Amino acid sequence: MFLYSIAIRLYGVAVGIASLWNQKAKKWIDGRKDWEMNLTAAAPSEPVFWMHCASLGEYQHARPVLMEIKRRDPSTPWILSFFSPSGYDNFTDHDLVDYVFYLPLDTVNNARALLGRISAKAVFFTKAELWPALWTQLKQADIPHYQFSASYHSKSSILSRALSRKCLQGLTLLCCQDDQSQSILASYDIAAVTTGNPRIDEVMRRKESAAYLTKIQNWSSNFELVIVAGSTWPDDMEIWSKWIHTIPPQIGFLFAPHDVGAASVLRQIDILNAKAIVRHTDQSDTIIEENAVYCLDTIGLLAAAYQYADIAYIGGGHRTGLHSTLEPAAYSLPLMIGPNYNTFPEAVAMVGLGTAKVVNSASELSNTISMLLDDDFREEISAKQMHYMNDHLGAARRTADHIWNTLRR
């Protein structure tokens, strides 16, 4: 714990220095100012359930479980903490929780201060997050604490550290996405149960209430088939730039940069080097160029944009990690992904089913698109994709059932 405490404090210093020029780091610092005073003044004083999520993506795993527990116990207030500005700034479900705040640095003093101001019935963490100082204090205070929608692989750096394993062994309950994660944890003497991925429940729910995006609808109506490339990075655009100059006129291409900062968007536009590109944030509601490539240069709309697609490409797989495959899969779309997907159980499953195709190069991308232009083949893949999604519904209920059984003891 001593070495961890030094490391976490150095991390805080590094973010503080970065905040002098980095806007995201500045938000991270500013959001935590006076957190103790704000927590004391605004958080519920009665016992609460506390959910923590690193960012907005983790909240998509947490929300359906929160709703299931709230259905079982509608009277207990909820508080929600985020670590990243991308979660805190873009959170909109304020009707579901009573207080939202930034989680401070994971030091022993901060953990004690948190538990001195929060009367927690239980605390919930998503995915593979680990907070040793806070978890140690929760264990000492005999407060039930849980991790769910967890995914671990044989090379997980978390499992290589003794402190991490001790913290995981101290959880009240650990719920995994898949049997492989449960098996790997068991090899480290860490007890777990497999309840599935609650984000599947969430993306299927969101699909049913997806917003109608008029501008994208008008653009997509110009084409027989639309490809949406979501959460793209420059590495992804390098591959697409080879294909875009051979794009048939009946195919529309929309890409949504992962980073929608002005410099990042312009860099991807430059790399793609398409003949005509229309940006979603342009003030005009009409598309001047019928065959223009569409750049979705804003956040919060990508999930709904998949409703206008026939094929999806998911960015990040040529970098350190793939972005969400579940949002396009909710629309039964055949997927294309980069090679770095092995730490994502749903992506591994989809590749095994043949509903996601790994593309390593521009030529593989072109060949895959050519195959998917066959209507019968594409419909066959879509049917398998929908079967996979429907077959994995119910993880939120299963997770909440296991948690509820431990809370009632």
Secondary structure in CASP SS format (residue, H / E / C, confidence):
PFRMAT SS
TARGET T0000
AUTHOR 0000-0000-0000
METHOD secondary structure of the structure
MODEL  1
M C 1.00
F H 1.00
L H 1.00
Y H 1.00
S H 1.00
I H 1.00
A H 1.00
I H 1.00
R H 1.00
L H 1.00
Y H 1.00
G H 1.00
V H 1.00
A H 1.00
V H 1.00
G H 1.00
I H 1.00
A H 1.00
S C 1.00
L C 1.00
W C 1.00
N C 1.00
Q H 1.00
K H 1.00
A H 1.00
K H 1.00
K H 1.00
W H 1.00
I H 1.00
D H 1.00
G C 1.00
R C 1.00
K C 1.00
D C 1.00
W H 1.00
E H 1.00
M H 1.00
N H 1.00
L H 1.00
T H 1.00
A H 1.00
A H 1.00
A C 1.00
P C 1.00
S C 1.00
E C 1.00
P C 1.00
V E 1.00
F E 1.00
W E 1.00
M E 1.00
H E 1.00
C E 1.00
A C 1.00
S C 1.00
L H 1.00
G H 1.00
E H 1.00
Y H 1.00
Q H 1.00
H H 1.00
A H 1.00
R H 1.00
P H 1.00
V H 1.00
L H 1.00
M H 1.00
E H 1.00
I H 1.00
K H 1.00
R H 1.00
R H 1.00
D C 1.00
P C 1.00
S C 1.00
T C 1.00
P C 1.00
W E 1.00
I E 1.00
L E 1.00
S E 1.00
F E 1.00
F C 1.00
S C 1.00
P H 1.00
S H 1.00
G H 1.00
Y H 1.00
D C 1.00
N C 1.00
F C 1.00
T C 1.00
D C 1.00
H C 1.00
D C 1.00
L C 1.00
V C 1.00
D C 1.00
Y E 1.00
V E 1.00
F E 1.00
Y E 1.00
L C 1.00
P C 1.00
L C 1.00
D C 1.00
T C 1.00
V H 1.00
N H 1.00
N H 1.00
A H 1.00
R H 1.00
A H 1.00
L H 1.00
L H 1.00
G H 1.00
R H 1.00
I C 1.00
S C 1.00
A E 1.00
K E 1.00
A E 1.00
V E 1.00
F E 1.00
F E 1.00
T E 1.00
K C 1.00
A C 1.00
E C 1.00
L C 1.00
W C 1.00
P H 1.00
A H 1.00
L H 1.00
W H 1.00
T H 1.00
Q H 1.00
L H 1.00
K H 1.00
Q H 1.00
A C 1.00
D C 1.00
I C 1.00
P C 1.00
H E 1.00
Y E 1.00
Q E 1.00
F E 1.00
S E 1.00
A E 1.00
S C 1.00
Y C 1.00
H C 1.00
S C 1.00
K C 1.00
S C 1.00
S H 1.00
I H 1.00
L H 1.00
S H 1.00
R C 1.00
A H 1.00
L H 1.00
S H 1.00
R H 1.00
K H 1.00
C H 1.00
L H 1.00
Q H 1.00
G C 1.00
L C 1.00
T C 1.00
L E 1.00
L E 1.00
C E 1.00
C E 1.00
Q C 1.00
D C 1.00
D H 1.00
Q H 1.00
S H 1.00
Q H 1.00
S H 1.00
I H 1.00
L H 1.00
A H 1.00
S C 1.00
Y C 1.00
D C 1.00
I C 1.00
A C 1.00
A C 1.00
V E 1.00
T E 1.00
T C 1.00
G C 1.00
N C 1.00
P H 1.00
R H 1.00
I H 1.00
D H 1.00
E H 1.00
V H 1.00
M H 1.00
R H 1.00
R H 1.00
K H 1.00
E H 1.00
S C 1.00
A C 1.00
A C 1.00
Y C 1.00
L C 1.00
T H 1.00
K H 1.00
I H 1.00
Q H 1.00
N H 1.00
W H 1.00
S H 1.00
S C 1.00
N C 1.00
F C 1.00
E C 1.00
L E 1.00
V E 1.00
I E 1.00
V E 1.00
A E 1.00
G E 1.00
S E 1.00
T E 1.00
W C 1.00
P H 1.00
D H 1.00
D H 1.00
M H 1.00
E H 1.00
I H 1.00
W H 1.00
S H 1.00
K H 1.00
W H 1.00
I H 1.00
H H 1.00
T H 1.00
I C 1.00
P C 1.00
P C 1.00
Q C 1.00
I E 1.00
G E 1.00
F E 1.00
L E 1.00
F E 1.00
A E 1.00
P E 1.00
H C 1.00
D C 1.00
V C 1.00
G C 1.00
A H 1.00
A H 1.00
S H 1.00
V H 1.00
L H 1.00
R H 1.00
Q H 1.00
I H 1.00
D H 1.00
I H 1.00
L H 1.00
N C 1.00
A C 1.00
K C 1.00
A C 1.00
I E 1.00
V E 1.00
R E 1.00
H C 1.00
T C 1.00
D C 1.00
Q C 1.00
S C 1.00
D C 1.00
T C 1.00
I C 1.00
I C 1.00
E C 1.00
E C 1.00
N C 1.00
A C 1.00
V E 1.00
Y E 1.00
C E 1.00
L C 1.00
D C 1.00
T C 1.00
I C 1.00
G C 1.00
L C 1.00
L H 1.00
A H 1.00
A H 1.00
A H 1.00
Y H 1.00
Q H 1.00
Y H 1.00
A C 1.00
D C 1.00
I E 1.00
A E 1.00
Y E 1.00
I E 1.00
G C 1.00
G C 1.00
G C 1.00
H C 1.00
R C 1.00
T C 1.00
G C 1.00
L C 1.00
H C 1.00
S C 1.00
T C 1.00
L H 1.00
E H 1.00
P H 1.00
A H 1.00
A C 1.00
Y C 1.00
S C 1.00
L C 1.00
P C 1.00
L E 1.00
M E 1.00
I E 1.00
G C 1.00
P C 1.00
N C 1.00
Y C 1.00
N C 1.00
T C 1.00
F C 1.00
P H 1.00
E H 1.00
A H 1.00
V H 1.00
A H 1.00
M H 1.00
V H 1.00
G H 1.00
L H 1.00
G C 1.00
T C 1.00
A E 1.00
K E 1.00
V E 1.00
V C 1.00
N C 1.00
S C 1.00
A H 1.00
S H 1.00
E H 1.00
L H 1.00
S H 1.00
N H 1.00
T H 1.00
I H 1.00
S H 1.00
M H 1.00
L H 1.00
L C 1.00
D C 1.00
D H 1.00
D H 1.00
F H 1.00
R H 1.00
E H 1.00
E H 1.00
I H 1.00
S H 1.00
A H 1.00
K H 1.00
Q H 1.00
M H 1.00
H H 1.00
Y H 1.00
M H 1.00
N H 1.00
D H 1.00
H C 1.00
L C 1.00
G C 1.00
A H 1.00
A H 1.00
R H 1.00
R H 1.00
T H 1.00
A H 1.00
D H 1.00
H H 1.00
I H 1.00
W H 1.00
N H 1.00
T H 1.00
L H 1.00
R C 1.00
R C 1.00
END
